[in-house]
Amino acid sequence: MYKPLPDSVTVGPSKIQGLGLIATKKIQAGTLIGKIHIPDDREPDGYIRTPLGGFGNHSYSPNCYKLEMTDDNTVWIVSKKDIEEGEELTWFYTLYEIK
C-alpha cells in the first residue's frame, strides 16, 4: 500500500522556506526514504510529484540525494548522511532546465 510519507518523516515548519520535511526519528545514511516522483505520461513533465516530493526543500549542502530507479523510472530520495530527529530533509534540485 502506498503511504505519502514514511514513518520517519513528517511535514512541519521549515527554517528554509514555508513547510518542509522533518525527521521524526534518526535516519541512517544510505536509507531509501521514499518516492518523490512517479512516471505518468499524461502529465506535461511526465511525472507526478508525491507529497514527499512536494514538501522537500532545496539546499546547496543537502543531506539527501535523488535516485532514479531504472526498473520503473520512479525517483526516490536517499539520505547522504545520518539525519537526526528534528532535522529537515533537503536535496539539490532546480525548477527549470538551463539550456
N, C-alpha and C positions, 0 to 999 in steps of 0.2 A: 504494500500500500504506500502511495506517495504521501510524504509529510513535507509541508512547505518549509519547515525549519527543523534542523536536527536538535536532539535533546540538549546539546551542549551550547546552543546559541539562542539568543532572544533579540528582539528589536528594542532599542532604548535610545535615550539622548546621546548624541554624538558630540565629541569635542571638535570634530572636523566640520560637520555641516548637518543640521537638522537631526534626523534619526539615523542610526547605524546598527550594525550587528555587534552584539556584546556577548562575550563568552560567559556562560553561566557556571562553567567549571573548567579546570585546566584542560587544554587541548595539546596533545603531544605533537612535536614536529613530525611531519610526514603524514598527518591524518588527512584522509579523504573526507572533507567536511560535507559537501553536498553539491547538487546540481544548481548552476546559475543560469544556464541557457539550454533549451531543448529544441532540436530542429523541428521546423514546421514550414513547409513550402508555401503555405497560404499567407505567411507573414511577409511584409515588404523586405525585411532584413534576413528572412529565412530562419529566424529563431523566435521562440517565446522566452521572455525573461521571467524567471521564477521569483517568488518573494525574496528568497535568499539573494538572488542577483540584484533585485530592485533596491535593497537597503544597504548594499555594500558600498563603502566609500573608497575613493581613490587615495593612494599615497605614493610618494616617490621613494619611501622606505617601508614597503608593505611587509606584513607578517604572513601573507598568503600569496599564492600564485594560481593562475588559471591553467587548467589541464584539459585539452580536448581529447576525448576518448575516440579512438579510431574505429571501434566496432559499431558505434551508433551516433557519433558526432555530437554527443552531449558535451557541454562544457562544465567542468567542476572546479571548485576551489580546494586547494590543498594547503595545509599550514607549512610555512617555511621554517618555522621555529616553534618552540614551546610558547603557547599563548596562555597567559594567566587569567584566572577568573576575574571578570570585570573589565578586561582589556578589549578594545574594539578590534574587530577583524577588518583588515584592509587589503587591497590588492591594487596593482597598477592597471589602469585602463584609460582609454580615450573615448570620447563620444563621437568622434568622426575620424575618417581616414585622410591623412595628408597626402595629396597627390603630387 
